[in-house]
Amino acid sequence: MASAEPAKEWQTTEWFNTPEPLSLAALRGRIVMLTAFQMLCPGCVANSLPQAQRVAATFKSSDVAVIGLHSVFEHHDAMGPNALRVFLHEYQIRFPVAVDAPDGTDVPRTMRSYGFQGTPTMLLFDRDGQLRRHVFGHIQDLQLGAEIMALVCEGLPPDTTLESGQDGVCATGGCHA
């Protein structure tokens, strides 16, 4: 996993599946997995969104926040907020999803500021809001789970045992340095 680098706030216009807009600052204290996607992207629909749903179901929401970012850089007319609302309902996506803010070009603001090569893109932030991983394409579940668990365990005292919760399993053993 890469060393931490300062993270930029997301620039969004609309949020779904959350009562209020979210930010990295508001999510401090939790690991954040952001999945940037387009609803017409086959790799997003087949791999990254189901993976994000598995992460959300596996880890306690108090430890790991899963966020979707709809970053449209093509077919803008077909992928507006109304179509996204239907898409999220049909695919049963329950984690918070934001719409990346347009900037007058084909590439939206957050996508441009983070240098996304396309979709799907996954960003992984530590508890301090520092960007720790930036992946274009797909990462295997086992590797992603290990990286998330390493971030969950960072800064915890040795031999800390993390308990399972109703909203997911954090760990079955202890965290060791």
WOJOPE-V99560 format. One record per helix or strand of 2 or more residues. SS is the DSSP state (a for helix, b for strand). FROM is the first residue (numbers start at 0). TO is the last residue. If there is no record, write none. Layout:
SS:FROM:TO
SS:FROM:TO
//
This chain:
b:11:15
b:30:36
a:41:57
b:63:69
a:75:77
a:80:89
b:95:99
a:108:113
b:120:124
b:130:135
a:140:152
b:159:160
b:173:174
//
